[in-house]
Amino acid sequence: MKPNKTQLETALAAAERLREADEDPEFVARSLIYLAGRHELLDRVFRVAERFVKFGMDESEHRELVRAIEAVRHFDDTAEDRIDLGLGSSN
């Protein structure tokens, strides 16, 4: 089931509290925080790809899609760095 905006914000806030208190032995909070960030980036890829399917793609649209895909790759490649800087659980 898809949570509404308020439910998602509440869950992310709770995940942050668990992470800050280092009370995430099953890595649920860490996973939720990571997946929420990744989802945000993949949503951008989806929106650009959807415009491509509907309207075709000029050079600027292509560049935007490439950048969106690169942002997802960078997010995944630097996930551990963000966690080490305190932006995710270190469990």
Contacts in CASP RR format, 6 or more apart in sequence:
PFRMAT RR
TARGET T0000
AUTHOR 0000-0000-0000
METHOD contacts of the structure
MODEL  1
MKPNKTQLETALAAAERLREADEDPEFVARSLIYLAGRHELLDRVFRVAE
RFVKFGMDESEHRELVRAIEAVRHFDDTAEDRIDLGLGSSN
3 11 0 8 1.000
8 36 0 8 1.000
11 32 0 8 1.000
12 32 0 8 1.000
12 33 0 8 1.000
12 36 0 8 1.000
14 29 0 8 1.000
15 24 0 8 1.000
15 28 0 8 1.000
15 29 0 8 1.000
15 30 0 8 1.000
15 32 0 8 1.000
15 33 0 8 1.000
16 29 0 8 1.000
16 33 0 8 1.000
18 24 0 8 1.000
18 28 0 8 1.000
18 29 0 8 1.000
18 89 0 8 1.000
19 29 0 8 1.000
19 30 0 8 1.000
19 33 0 8 1.000
19 86 0 8 1.000
19 88 0 8 1.000
19 89 0 8 1.000
22 89 0 8 1.000
22 90 0 8 1.000
22 91 0 8 1.000
24 30 0 8 1.000
24 89 0 8 1.000
24 91 0 8 1.000
25 91 0 8 1.000
27 89 0 8 1.000
27 91 0 8 1.000
29 89 0 8 1.000
30 83 0 8 1.000
30 88 0 8 1.000
30 89 0 8 1.000
30 91 0 8 1.000
33 87 0 8 1.000
33 88 0 8 1.000
33 89 0 8 1.000
34 79 0 8 1.000
34 88 0 8 1.000
37 75 0 8 1.000
38 72 0 8 1.000
38 75 0 8 1.000
38 76 0 8 1.000
41 68 0 8 1.000
41 71 0 8 1.000
41 72 0 8 1.000
41 75 0 8 1.000
42 72 0 8 1.000
44 68 0 8 1.000
44 71 0 8 1.000
45 65 0 8 1.000
45 68 0 8 1.000
45 69 0 8 1.000
45 72 0 8 1.000
48 61 0 8 1.000
48 64 0 8 1.000
48 65 0 8 1.000
48 68 0 8 1.000
49 65 0 8 1.000
51 57 0 8 1.000
51 61 0 8 1.000
52 61 0 8 1.000
52 65 0 8 1.000
55 61 0 8 1.000
57 65 0 8 1.000
82 88 0 8 1.000
83 89 0 8 1.000
83 90 0 8 1.000
84 90 0 8 1.000
END
